[in-house]
Amino acid sequence: MTQSWLHIVGIGEDGLDGLTPAARAVVEAAEIIIGGDRHHTLSDAITAERLSWPSPFDALIDQLLSLKGKRVVVLATGDPLWFSVGARIGRAIPPGEITYHPQLSAFQLASARMGWSMADLETLTVHGRPVEQMIAFIQPDARLLILTTGSETPGQIARFLTERGFGKSPMTVLASMGGADETRFDALAEDWNHDVPPFNTLAVECIAAPDAALMPRVPGLDDTLFQSDGTITKREVRAITVAKLMPMRGALLWDIGCGSGSVAIEWMRAARYARAIGIEPRADRRAMAAANAQALGAPRLELIEGEAPAVLSDLERPDAIFVGGGLSEEVFRTAWDALRPLGRFVANAVTLESESLLNDLHSRHGGELTRIAVDRAEPLGSMRGWRPAMSVTQWSLVKR
């Protein structure tokens, strides 16, 4: 069994006094301690060589590997494996070479301060990530604990809440939890004007007004929430399409001919850390897709100029592929070859020519061929009648 040479120690505002005896002994015996300025200050009683986080941060792994054979300690805030540096290190260095020493996380401390059950809330981080990604979690009665990017983050989130009809949501910023300088700031989202320390944790209890925007993470958002020039997969068809694509944690979607980005955005909202690449030749549509992604909580949607199949060869292999337009035999063959095992392929067609191609592909490759028809009640003189939308033919199959 490989002996661990690297120790990753979680430390709180109470510094060395808050460590377990075993964790403290590891820090005291260290030859080299790596961390941020705050971590070094909290452990300044220990004599060891001190190294700061490298720049760029990705250089950390090479730095650590160069120190193998010495007694190395990395100091992290709270739990090193909960939205922290420990997870990044653990993906690059075999787990048998690392020992983790967790401390109470900011989430656990904030949950205790708020009196909230951790089983009944969402834990998020926007630290070093787009703040807009929290928008997907704004739901009536939801409780959110958020690791922030800095002192300006609570104000940004207060604006997101207010713009979507959640201005009455109580917000609490907690800073320096567990230390002598612990502070707390409270206000409703619509009244937020506090200056808060840059290192903080935000608690939000989402309270919806009667006219609040309802944006569940289940696919099928109202079409009016998207900017579009008409090239959008409509709500009911989109819900069926995303269900067939089966969003999963961390999975990657190619949205070929993404238009307004509605399918890719709903895919990303539906599963934690789901990713999507939208391929769209028109700059105006890419701009609309980018704006929709920001507004609806999917800011990491990647948009690529070009047309399939030419641009597909250099992309990361996907877990799912959607073709909303521009399907051809060559596009299908290239996409299908790139699709990972158990990948899902879905194509929609509205023209007779595209439908004929789907019929032919279905006869040769199997899968499911479905006709989707939606009628909506609309005024008809002084009364009402059903107005049908264009039927959509959908072909879907799983790569086994």
ABEGO torsion letter per residue (X at the ends): XBBBABBBBBBBAAEAAABBAAAAAAAAABABBBEBAAAAAAAAABBBBBBBBBOBAAAAAAAAAAABGBBBBBBBBEBAABGBAAAAAAAABBAAABBBBBBBBAAAAAAAAAGBBAAABBBBBABGBBAAAAAAABBBGBBBBBBBAEAAAAAAAAAAAAAAGAAABBBBBBBGBGBAABBBBBBBAAABABBBBABBBBBBBBBBBAABBBBBABBGBBAAABBBAGBBBBAAAAAAAAAAAGBBBGBBBBBBGAEAGAAAAAAAAABBGBBBBBBBABAAAAAAAAAAAAAAGBAABBBBBEBOAAAAAABBBBABBBBABGBBAAAAAAAAAABBBGBBBBBBBABAAAAAAAAAAAAAAEEBBBBBBBBBBBBBEABBBBBBBBBBBBBBBBBX
